[in-house]
């Protein structure tokens, strides 16, 4: 699928997207820093993703929310940009190619925007049910969504992509401790899971105190945080679980009930065949091809294997292992 899209739209890919995004993040941090000194509500008023304001003419919010800083602390922000996001992003851009890398990011941005609008329209009737007028409800919901939407989780998802692509790569945690990427990926996934569980727990407390309808409205921040966090990971799931050739997809398929059943049947068939071989009289053939009937007595150099896709303990020589018709019972 990705190859077809690249052949058709690859010429539109943005080159060096990692560097350009880092520049956008840096400019956004500077603008927000200067604006917040002059006006504490600058970020909320002008550049957040606010569906209510977008529908009232402030269409630039569809793009400017990407500029919201990934970190509040300047030192931590600079370290994460130059020593974390940039090298990982450039490595993935080089590995995937410009188009696929562009597609990953813009898919994350687009899915976040779509989910933000869906949440907005889903919550509008809730305000009306509580007796609030449409304008007040829209402003409150739009503001809440704006506080939850940022490019942080989308940018962080490229870290998961890197960990899934290079699980055995070693990095220096805090510039001292060597650690493989797969363990860092698991650690970050645990933090994501903790954030989701924490928001769900807070929502449950509010619902328990005020009832479901009022609780869902009052706990809208928790709901939106969880939904938007999951939306930011949509590209990761599509790239690594939607592609049957990816490593994670192949590993996940091993735990499908049908695949587990097939492996167990294959193991039983092999064990039964080995038991039958041990009962063969001395001097008799232990292996026999189910297609041509040759045994190791006919040719000592022949290799025999069992087929995991045939229903039963059928053994084939090297010439027919990949060319025979699978037996179904």
Secondary structure, 3 states (H helix, E strand, C coil): CHHHHHHHHHHHCCCCHHHHHHHHHHHHHHHHHHHHHHCCCHHHHHCCCCHHHHHCCCCCHHHHHHHCCCCCCHHHHHHHHHHHHHHHHHHHHHHHCHHHHHHHHHHHHHHHHHHHHHHHHHHHHHHHHCCCCHHHHHHHHHHHHHHHCCCHHHHHHHHHHHHHHCCCCEEEECCCEEEEHHHHHHHHHHHHHHHHHHHHHHHHHHHHHHCHHHHHHHCHHHHHHHHHHHHHCHHHHHHHHCCCCCHHHHHHHCCCHHHHHHHHHHHHHHHHHHHHHHCCCCCCCCCECCCCCCECCCCCCCCEEECCCCCCCCEEECCCCCCCCCCCC
